[in-house]
Amino acid sequence: MHHAACRNTAAFPAPTSGIELVVIDLDTPRGSIEAAPSELNALHELAAHDVALAVATASPLATAHKALANLHAPARIHVMSDAREHGAAHLDRADALARLCRKLGIFLANTAVIATSPHDVPLALEAGLVLAVADAGPACLALADAHVLARHAGGIQQCARLLQRRLPGA
């Protein structure tokens, strides 16, 4: 789904069928998966709703799963890796999102992406709702339904609070 207009606001339209999948990029500029305790709390709060969670990453699957386990991320979190592994065909993040949605029986329109870097543009082009932290890069910001604070200033937590108002059980 291409977003025609950008609104620099924390208010956004509610999807017609509701959010069923939230995707977030926790990669650092160094390429590792990291999350501050407050970001992890935000993920756990999202996981408490009837919504699937996924992490988009450039890390190989085994590395991503280990990093998430070490961070004590929610147990039922899907990993969408765009790393080439063992001769497998390369998937970009949009392809990985489409595959995960097919696997879970979720329409792309019922997905929300928390964009944290320029690598999230393919996700932002496909998701039903895009929230971008201020340091996600100009392309993600242009595609976003709402802009929030920079990641280091609590942007992920702000996205989680906005989404919680729209999730089942809110």
C-alpha positions in Angstrom: 0.0 0.0 0.0 1.5 3.3 -1.0 0.8 6.2 1.3 -0.3 9.3 -0.5 0.3 11.9 2.2 2.5 12.3 5.2 1.1 13.8 8.4 3.6 14.9 11.1 1.2 13.9 13.9 0.7 11.2 16.4 -2.9 10.8 15.2 -3.6 8.3 12.4 -6.6 6.6 10.8 -7.7 3.3 12.2 -7.4 0.4 9.7 -10.8 -1.0 8.7 -10.2 -4.5 10.0 -7.8 -3.8 12.7 -4.1 -4.4 13.2 -3.2 -8.1 13.4 0.6 -7.9 12.9 3.1 -5.4 14.2 6.6 -5.4 12.6 9.6 -3.6 14.1 13.2 -3.2 13.1 15.5 -3.4 16.1 18.7 -3.4 14.2 21.4 -0.9 15.2 23.6 0.9 12.7 26.3 -1.7 13.6 23.9 -4.4 12.4 23.2 -6.1 15.7 19.7 -6.4 17.3 19.5 -4.3 20.4 16.7 -2.9 22.5 16.6 -0.7 25.6 14.6 -2.1 28.6 11.9 0.5 27.9 11.7 -0.7 24.3 11.4 -4.3 25.5 8.6 -3.3 27.9 6.8 -1.8 25.0 7.1 -5.0 23.0 5.8 -7.0 25.9 2.8 -4.7 26.3 2.0 -5.1 22.6 2.4 -8.9 22.9 -0.3 -8.8 25.7 -2.9 -8.0 22.9 -4.2 -10.4 20.4 -1.6 -9.4 17.8 1.3 -11.1 16.1 4.7 -9.5 16.5 7.7 -9.7 14.1 11.2 -8.3 14.0 12.7 -7.3 10.7 16.4 -7.7 10.6 19.5 -8.0 8.5 20.9 -10.6 10.9 20.9 -14.3 10.1 17.9 -16.2 11.6 20.0 -18.1 14.2 21.8 -14.9 15.3 18.5 -13.0 15.5 16.7 -15.6 17.6 19.7 -15.8 20.0 19.8 -12.0 20.3 16.0 -11.8 21.0 16.3 -14.6 23.6 19.2 -12.8 25.3 17.1 -9.6 25.4 14.1 -11.5 26.9 11.9 -10.4 24.0 8.4 -11.8 23.9 8.5 -15.6 23.3 6.1 -15.6 20.4 7.9 -13.1 18.1 8.5 -13.9 14.4 11.8 -13.1 12.8 11.9 -11.8 9.2 15.5 -11.9 8.1 16.7 -10.5 4.9 20.2 -12.1 5.3 21.3 -14.6 2.7 21.7 -18.0 4.4 22.9 -21.3 3.2 22.3 -20.6 -0.5 18.7 -19.6 0.0 17.2 -17.1 -2.4 17.5 -13.5 -1.1 14.2 -12.0 0.2 13.8 -8.3 0.7 11.8 -7.1 3.7 8.6 -6.7 1.6 8.9 -10.3 0.4 9.4 -11.5 3.9 6.4 -9.5 5.1 4.2 -11.0 2.4 5.3 -14.5 3.2 4.7 -14.0 7.0 1.3 -12.6 6.3 0.4 -15.6 4.1 1.7 -18.0 6.8 -0.4 -16.2 9.4 -3.5 -15.6 7.2 -3.2 -11.8 7.6 -3.9 -9.2 5.0 -1.1 -6.7 4.4 -3.6 -4.0 5.1 -3.9 -5.3 8.6 -0.2 -4.8 9.4 1.6 -2.0 11.2 5.3 -1.2 10.8 7.4 0.7 13.2 10.0 2.0 10.9 13.3 2.8 12.6 15.8 3.0 9.7 16.0 3.6 5.9 16.1 -0.2 5.5 12.4 -0.3 6.4 11.2 1.5 3.2 10.1 -1.8 1.5 8.0 -2.6 4.6 6.6 0.9 4.6 5.5 0.5 1.0 3.5 -2.6 1.8 2.1 -2.2 5.3 -1.4 -0.9 6.1 -0.1 1.5 8.8 3.4 3.0 9.1 4.7 4.7 12.2 8.2 6.1 11.8 10.6 7.3 14.4 12.2 10.6 13.6 15.6 9.1 12.7 14.1 6.5 10.3 15.3 8.4 7.2 13.5 10.8 4.8 11.9 8.0 2.7 10.3 6.3 5.7 9.2 9.6 7.1 7.6 10.5 3.7 5.7 7.2 3.7 4.6 7.3 7.4 1.1 7.8 8.6 2.6 9.3 11.7 6.0 10.5 12.9 7.1 10.1 16.5 10.2 10.9 18.5 13.6 9.6 17.6 14.3 6.0 18.7 16.8 7.1 21.4 14.2 9.6 22.7 11.5 7.0 23.2 10.1 6.7 19.7 9.5 3.0 19.9 7.6 3.3 23.2 5.5 6.2 21.7 4.6 4.0 18.7 3.6 1.1 21.0 1.4 3.4 23.0 -0.3 4.7 19.8 -0.8 1.1 18.5 -2.2 -0.2 21.8 -5.1 2.1 21.5 -6.0 0.4 18.2 -5.4 -3.2 19.1 -7.8 -5.9 20.2 -8.4 -5.9 23.9 -7.6 -2.2 24.3 
